[in-house]
């Protein structure tokens, strides 16, 4: 979701992400740690983009 509302590849992305996470936690009544755990679990479970053969890091 973050990539849809701000450029996640900038030097300010970690601070923007921290502010958004805190705001969502406050607004919806979640603990920040719960949202961080959810994000980590989603990142591990979600399909990752496949690399095209011949690009760095591809098999």
N, C-alpha and C positions, 0 to 999 in steps of 0.2 A: 504494500500500500504506500509506503513512504516514497517510493520512486515515482508514484503518480502525482505527488503534490509538492516535491522539491527535488533538486538535483542531488542524488545520493553520492555522487563522485567528487564532491567538493570538500575543501578542507574544513568547512563549517558543518558538514553532515553529522558528525557525532554529537555536536552540541544541539543541533536542531532535533535530532532523534531523541536525545535526552529530554528536551523540553516537551516534545510531543508525547513521549511516554508518560511523563509526569502529569501532563494535562489530561490525557485519557484516563489515567489512574484516578485522578481527582474527580473528573467529570462523571465517570461511570462506577466509582466506588471499588475499584480494584487496588490491590497492593502492587506497587511497582515491581517487586520481585516476582510476583505471579505473572505479570505481563512479560517480563524478561525470560522467564522459564518457558512460557508459551512460545515466544519468538524463537528461542533456541530449539525447542522440540519441533516446531514447524520447519525451521531451516534444515533440520536433519531428515525429516520425513518427506518434505516436498521434493518433487522431481527436479533435478538439476538440468540446466540446458546441456545438450550433448555438443561436444566439440566436433567440428568438421575435420575429416582426415587431412593431415598435412598442416594443421595449425599447431602452434606451440602448446605442448601439454597433451596432445592427442595421442592415441595409441597407434 
